[in-house]
Amino acid sequence: MAFIKNLFEKNFLEYASYVIKDRAIPDLEDGLKPVQRRILHSLFEMDDGKFNKVANVVGHCMQYHPHGDASIGDALVVLANKEYFINKQGNFGNILTGDGASAPRYIECRVTQLAKDFFYNPKLTNYTDSYDGRHKEPLLFPTKIPVILVIGAEGIAVGMSTKILPHNILEVLEAEKACLNNKKFQLFPDFPCGGFVDVSDYRDGLGKVLVRAKLDTSDPKKIVIRELPFGSTTESMIASIENATKSGRLKIQSINDFTAGNVEIEIKLARGVYTEETIDALYAFTECEQSISVNLLVIQDNFPVVITVTDVIKHHAKQLVTILVKELELEKKELTDKYHLRNIERIFIEQRIYKLIESQKTADGVEKAVLKGFVPFMKEVGARGISHEDIEHLLKIPIRRISLYDINKARTEMDEIKVRIKEINVHLKNPTGYAVSFLDGIAAKIKNDEELGRGERRTKVGSFEKIDVKEVVKKDLSLYYDKVTGYLGTAVTGDLVGECSPFDRVLVVRQNGTWTVQDIQEKVFVGEKAWWIGVADKDEINKKIFTIIYKDKKTALAFIKRCIIEGWIMNKDYSLVPENTDVLHIDTREKFIFNLHYAPKPRLKVLKEEFKAEKYLVKGIKTNGVRLSTKEVKRVEVKK
């Protein structure tokens, strides 16, 4: 048994770790999940400027992804619909209507220039073996912007989940620039479907937002939905409106979907119903208004961490400077090597050093002859000198190139290299300024790109209160209680408890002192001769003082307890009094007078005593009552 237990624990931990790190949660550094990273890597490898069948991309990606082709195809469609990194050709579905994409064999895609600018640099990317050891795949892309904030993410792993909302790419770039310049910044979500968002409780990516549809209410008898809230489609929106209509929450005549390029859902109202009185009901009972909880969980240094939007921007600001410095240093080294080769090529050809090797019969003699020929020109060669590799490079120059060698063209190329090296040195002295100029260049590209909508914000940030369902719904149900049969409900004949709505709850306090909160039903048994029944509105119940007078079954001594019912679990029985007690009276008045009638006994002259309930303190619901007298109680008489 111990072996099996250890085996299960080990396997479960390995599975949980795999799902968290390698499937569901994106990495902070490049903002991608593993399947997205492998898709982009495949597109980079296949890129020739032309569109590729999605089925071919999926097949290529299966070299790296150890799961089925369906998961790759679905992830590719989702990533393509983010618009930034994959160009689409064909039917990739519709994020507004919820329609799915065509089969992978019918649609095509290619990687965008923006993706290359953000992700692609094989010389700085660390690679690891693929799952079968036959290929190399990137561990992480050296990403220059916080992609995780641009495209957002959603994933469920073992014991944790992430929900990251998308943000406007230009605002993300501006925030990164502000961070580099040590200025304050603030970011709010921006959704591709538009709509409205209330970010008063966003809490820098760790709270929640309230999203709303954009409604055209210019016609008093018709409402048109022009933009959807994030997370909804026209299909789900219409379904929510139809459900609200069937349950009597809305009164509409018809609903029509005219959505094409833009959302247009037309709701015609029933006779006698007008737009102004229907708006709140739409927000309360349909997907026109939704609350979205946010949890910015990412993988950082191989561990899942919860961070803020500000933390993401700060991390990527440092990462951008580091990556750009590495790129500049790498380019400088490559240009320095190129300049050196062009320089020795010029000397080798211009000074006809190649003539010295004509009389040599051995490889060693050839190398020595070349070195001897360069001796008078070592000042021009520089401190780097001539290496064995340099000589090998010179000896591989074709005769045709020597005969057609253009000295002026070579000098011009070398001058251009020197100018570029000087520029790189300037940038390396001020990497932060260079990073800001890089972000300005990316922002300029996006602003000129019509396919990306020029990067304009689509969701309007505002402030609005969440519509409370209880405030909108009408209290059109009558609740009755039959003391004889003990049944309670809207379909029961008996005493009227009160008017309520389908969203109300009812509090029942029984004869034995137990109490329960439950939903309003047509008919339910709660017990005969209940002490108190009322609507369990927390705002009202929290103000109501329950006074319970009870006696101990063994001693017959009376106690009083005053308390407030503050919280509960639905359909769970609680008790107001201790065990082995009998409830004599329950009251909800703040002030009342009652008499205790004592059991007759020898030498007992006072058989009745008066008490005032308000003299006793209100305590917690779990505390015991206060003893009223040392005499055995027969009954309680409450004065009206």
Backbone hydrogen bonds, N-H to C=O, Kabsch-Sander energy under -0.5 kcal/mol:
donor,donor_aa,acceptor,acceptor_aa,energy
5,K,1,M,-2.7
6,N,2,A,-2.5
7,L,3,F,-2.3
8,F,4,I,-2.7
9,E,5,K,-2.6
10,K,6,N,-2.5
11,N,7,L,-2.6
12,F,8,F,-2.7
13,L,9,E,-2.3
14,E,10,K,-2.2
15,Y,11,N,-2.5
16,A,12,F,-3.1
17,S,13,L,-2.6
18,Y,14,E,-2.2
19,V,15,Y,-2.6
20,I,16,A,-2.2
21,K,17,S,-2.6
22,D,18,Y,-2.8
23,R,19,V,-0.8
24,A,19,V,-2.7
25,I,20,I,-1.1
27,D,32,L,-1.8
28,L,299,I,-2.8
31,G,27,D,-2.0
37,R,33,K,-2.5
38,R,34,P,-2.3
39,I,35,V,-1.9
40,L,36,Q,-2.3
41,H,37,R,-2.2
42,S,38,R,-2.2
43,L,39,I,-2.3
44,F,40,L,-2.4
45,E,41,H,-2.1
46,M,42,S,-2.1
47,D,43,L,-0.9
52,N,109,C,-2.8
54,V,104,P,-0.6
54,V,107,I,-2.7
55,A,104,P,-1.6
57,V,53,K,-2.0
58,V,54,V,-2.8
59,G,55,A,-2.2
60,H,56,N,-2.5
61,C,57,V,-2.6
62,M,58,V,-1.4
63,Q,60,H,-1.4
64,Y,61,C,-2.1
65,H,61,C,-2.1
72,I,68,G,-1.0
73,G,69,D,-2.7
74,D,70,A,-2.6
75,A,71,S,-2.0
76,L,72,I,-2.4
77,V,73,G,-2.1
78,V,74,D,-2.2
79,L,75,A,-2.5
80,A,76,L,-2.7
81,N,77,V,-2.0
82,K,79,L,-1.1
83,E,80,A,-1.6
87,N,110,R,-3.0
89,Q,108,E,-2.0
92,F,90,G,-1.0
94,N,99,D,-1.9
98,G,94,N,-2.4
102,S,91,N,-2.5
106,Y,103,A,-2.5
107,I,103,A,-0.7
108,E,89,Q,-2.9
109,C,52,N,-2.4
110,R,87,N,-1.4
112,T,85,F,-1.9
116,K,112,T,-1.5
117,D,113,Q,-2.5
118,F,114,L,-2.1
119,F,115,A,-3.1
120,Y,115,A,-0.9
121,N,119,F,-0.5
124,L,121,N,-1.7
125,T,121,N,-0.8
126,N,140,L,-0.5
128,T,137,E,-3.0
130,S,135,H,-2.7
133,G,130,S,-1.4
137,E,128,T,-2.9
139,L,126,N,-3.1
140,L,126,N,-0.6
143,T,141,F,-1.8
144,K,118,F,-1.1
147,V,145,I,-2.0
149,L,146,P,-1.4
150,V,146,P,-1.0
151,I,147,V,-2.5
152,G,147,V,-0.5
152,G,148,I,-0.8
153,A,164,I,-2.2
155,G,162,T,-2.0
157,A,160,M,-2.8
159,G,157,A,-0.8
162,T,155,G,-2.8
163,K,295,N,-2.6
164,I,153,A,-3.4
165,L,163,K,-0.5
167,H,149,L,-1.9
168,N,188,F,-0.6
172,V,168,N,-2.1
173,L,169,I,-2.2
174,E,170,L,-2.3
175,A,171,E,-2.3
176,E,172,V,-2.2
177,K,173,L,-2.2
178,A,174,E,-2.6
179,C,175,A,-2.3
180,L,176,E,-2.1
181,N,177,K,-1.8
182,N,179,C,-1.4
183,K,178,A,-3.4
190,D,166,P,-2.3
194,G,191,F,-1.6
196,F,212,R,-2.6
197,V,460,K,-2.1
198,D,210,L,-3.0
199,V,197,V,-0.6
199,V,462,G,-0.6
202,Y,199,V,-1.8
205,G,202,Y,-0.8
206,L,202,Y,-0.9
206,L,203,R,-1.0
207,G,202,Y,-2.2
208,K,201,D,-2.6
209,V,292,I,-2.5
210,L,198,D,-1.8
211,V,209,V,-0.5
211,V,290,Q,-2.9
212,R,196,F,-2.2
213,A,288,C,-2.3
214,K,227,E,-2.0
215,L,213,A,-0.7
216,D,224,V,-3.4
217,T,215,L,-0.8
219,D,222,K,-0.5
222,K,219,D,-1.2
223,I,267,I,-2.6
224,V,216,D,-1.9
225,I,265,I,-2.7
226,R,214,K,-2.9
226,R,224,V,-0.7
227,E,214,K,-1.2
228,L,193,C,-0.8
232,S,229,P,-1.7
234,T,96,L,-2.7
235,E,97,T,-0.7
237,M,233,T,-2.7
238,I,234,T,-2.4
239,A,235,E,-2.1
240,S,236,S,-2.1
241,I,237,M,-1.9
242,E,238,I,-2.5
243,N,239,A,-2.3
244,A,240,S,-1.9
245,T,241,I,-1.9
246,K,242,E,-2.5
247,S,243,N,-1.8
248,G,245,T,-1.3
249,R,244,A,-2.4
250,L,244,A,-1.2
253,Q,268,K,-3.1
254,S,268,K,-1.5
256,N,266,E,-2.6
258,F,256,N,-0.7
258,F,264,E,-3.2
260,A,262,N,-1.7
263,V,226,R,-0.6
265,I,225,I,-1.8
266,E,256,N,-2.9
266,E,264,E,-0.6
267,I,223,I,-3.2
267,I,265,I,-0.5
268,K,254,S,-2.4
268,K,266,E,-0.6
269,L,221,K,-2.0
270,A,251,K,-1.6
273,V,270,A,-1.9
275,T,220,P,-2.5
277,E,274,Y,-0.6
278,T,274,Y,-0.6
278,T,275,T,-1.6
279,I,275,T,-1.5
282,L,278,T,-2.1
283,Y,279,I,-2.1
284,A,280,D,-2.2
285,F,281,A,-2.7
286,T,282,L,-1.4
288,C,282,L,-0.7
289,E,286,T,-1.0
290,Q,211,V,-2.4
292,I,209,V,-3.0
293,S,291,S,-0.5
294,V,207,G,-3.2
295,N,163,K,-2.0
296,L,205,G,-0.7
297,L,295,N,-1.9
298,V,296,L,-0.5
298,V,305,V,-2.6
299,I,26,P,-2.3
300,Q,298,V,-0.6
300,Q,303,F,-3.2
303,F,300,Q,-1.2
305,V,298,V,-3.0
307,I,296,L,-2.1
307,I,305,V,-0.6
309,V,204,D,-2.5
312,V,308,T,-1.8
313,I,309,V,-2.2
314,K,310,T,-2.5
315,H,311,D,-2.5
316,H,312,V,-2.4
317,A,313,I,-2.1
318,K,314,K,-1.8
319,Q,315,H,-2.2
320,L,316,H,-2.7
321,V,317,A,-1.7
322,T,318,K,-2.2
323,I,319,Q,-2.6
324,L,320,L,-2.7
325,V,321,V,-2.3
326,K,322,T,-2.1
327,E,323,I,-2.5
328,L,324,L,-2.5
329,E,325,V,-2.7
330,L,326,K,-2.4
331,E,327,E,-2.7
332,K,328,L,-2.8
333,K,329,E,-2.2
334,E,330,L,-2.3
335,L,331,E,-2.8
336,T,332,K,-2.5
337,D,333,K,-2.4
338,K,334,E,-2.4
339,Y,335,L,-2.9
340,H,336,T,-2.3
341,L,337,D,-2.2
342,R,338,K,-2.6
343,N,339,Y,-2.4
344,I,340,H,-2.4
345,E,341,L,-2.2
346,R,342,R,-2.2
347,I,343,N,-2.3
348,F,344,I,-2.7
349,I,345,E,-2.4
350,E,346,R,-3.5
351,Q,347,I,-2.3
352,R,349,I,-1.0
353,I,348,F,-1.4
354,Y,348,F,-1.0
355,K,352,R,-1.5
356,L,353,I,-1.6
357,I,354,Y,-1.0
358,E,355,K,-1.4
360,Q,357,I,-0.8
366,V,362,T,-2.1
367,E,363,A,-2.2
368,K,364,D,-2.2
369,A,365,G,-2.2
370,V,366,V,-2.1
371,L,367,E,-2.3
372,K,368,K,-2.5
373,G,369,A,-2.1
374,F,370,V,-1.3
375,V,371,L,-0.6
375,V,372,K,-0.9
377,F,374,F,-1.5
378,M,375,V,-1.2
381,V,377,F,-1.8
382,G,378,M,-2.2
385,G,382,G,-1.3
387,S,385,G,-0.5
391,I,387,S,-1.9
392,E,388,H,-2.2
393,H,389,E,-2.1
394,L,390,D,-2.3
395,L,391,I,-2.3
396,K,392,E,-0.8
396,K,393,H,-0.6
397,I,394,L,-1.3
402,I,398,P,-1.6
403,S,399,I,-2.6
404,L,400,R,-1.7
405,Y,402,I,-0.9
407,I,405,Y,-0.7
410,A,406,D,-2.1
411,R,407,I,-2.4
412,T,408,N,-2.4
413,E,409,K,-2.2
414,M,410,A,-2.0
415,D,411,R,-2.3
416,E,412,T,-2.2
417,I,413,E,-1.9
418,K,414,M,-2.1
419,V,415,D,-2.3
420,R,416,E,-2.3
421,I,417,I,-2.3
422,K,418,K,-2.0
423,E,419,V,-2.1
424,I,420,R,-2.5
425,N,421,I,-2.3
426,V,422,K,-1.9
427,H,423,E,-2.4
428,L,424,I,-2.5
429,K,425,N,-1.2
430,N,426,V,-1.0
430,N,427,H,-0.5
434,Y,430,N,-1.8
435,A,431,P,-2.3
436,V,432,T,-2.2
437,S,433,G,-2.1
438,F,434,Y,-2.1
439,L,435,A,-2.2
440,D,436,V,-2.1
441,G,437,S,-1.9
442,I,438,F,-2.1
443,A,439,L,-2.6
444,A,440,D,-2.1
445,K,441,G,-1.7
446,I,442,I,-2.1
447,K,443,A,-2.4
448,N,444,A,-1.2
449,D,446,I,-1.3
450,E,448,N,-0.8
453,G,450,E,-1.7
454,R,449,D,-2.3
455,G,452,L,-1.5
456,E,453,G,-1.6
460,K,195,G,-2.3
462,G,197,V,-2.6
471,E,468,D,-0.8
472,V,468,D,-1.4
473,V,469,V,-2.6
476,D,474,K,-1.7
477,L,500,C,-2.5
479,L,477,L,-0.5
479,L,498,G,-2.6
480,Y,489,G,-2.4
481,Y,495,D,-2.4
482,D,487,Y,-2.7
483,K,481,Y,-0.7
486,G,482,D,-2.5
487,Y,482,D,-0.5
488,L,524,V,-3.0
489,G,480,Y,-2.3
490,T,521,Q,-1.7
491,A,522,E,-2.5
492,V,489,G,-0.7
494,G,492,V,-0.6
495,D,481,Y,-2.4
497,V,479,L,-3.6
498,G,479,L,-1.1
500,C,477,L,-3.0
504,D,501,S,-1.6
506,V,518,Q,-3.0
507,L,534,G,-3.6
508,V,506,V,-0.5
508,V,516,T,-2.5
509,V,532,W,-3.1
510,R,508,V,-0.6
510,R,514,T,-3.1
513,G,510,R,-1.5
515,W,574,Y,-2.5
516,T,508,V,-1.8
518,Q,506,V,-2.1
520,I,504,D,-1.0
524,V,488,L,-2.2
526,V,486,G,-2.9
527,G,486,G,-1.4
529,K,483,K,-1.2
530,A,527,G,-0.5
531,W,509,V,-1.3
532,W,509,V,-1.8
534,G,507,L,-2.0
536,A,505,R,-3.7
537,D,535,V,-1.6
538,K,536,A,-0.6
540,E,537,D,-0.5
541,I,537,D,-3.7
542,N,538,K,-2.3
543,K,540,E,-1.1
544,K,540,E,-0.7
544,K,541,I,-1.0
546,F,544,K,-0.6
546,F,563,C,-3.0
547,T,545,I,-0.6
547,T,587,D,-3.2
548,I,546,F,-0.6
548,I,561,K,-3.2
549,I,585,H,-3.0
550,Y,548,I,-0.5
550,Y,559,F,-2.0
551,K,582,D,-2.4
552,D,557,L,-2.1
553,K,580,N,-2.2
556,A,552,D,-2.1
559,F,550,Y,-3.2
560,I,626,V,-2.4
561,K,548,I,-2.4
563,C,546,F,-2.2
564,I,619,K,-0.5
565,I,544,K,-0.5
566,E,564,I,-0.8
571,N,517,V,-3.4
572,K,569,I,-1.5
574,Y,515,W,-2.4
576,L,513,G,-2.6
582,D,551,K,-2.6
584,L,549,I,-3.0
585,H,549,I,-2.0
587,D,547,T,-2.4
594,F,611,F,-2.2
595,N,637,E,-3.7
596,L,609,E,-2.8
597,H,595,N,-0.5
597,H,635,R,-2.8
598,Y,596,L,-0.6
598,Y,607,L,-2.5
599,A,632,E,-2.3
604,L,601,K,-2.0
605,K,603,R,-0.9
607,L,605,K,-0.7
609,E,596,L,-1.8
611,F,594,F,-2.8
613,A,592,F,-2.4
613,A,611,F,-0.5
615,K,612,K,-1.3
616,Y,613,A,-1.7
619,K,562,R,-3.0
619,K,617,L,-0.6
623,T,620,G,-1.2
626,V,560,I,-3.3
628,L,558,A,-2.5
629,S,558,A,-0.7
633,V,556,A,-3.2
634,K,597,H,-3.8
635,R,597,H,-1.5
637,E,595,N,-3.0
638,V,636,V,-0.5
639,K,593,I,-2.6
639,K,637,E,-0.5
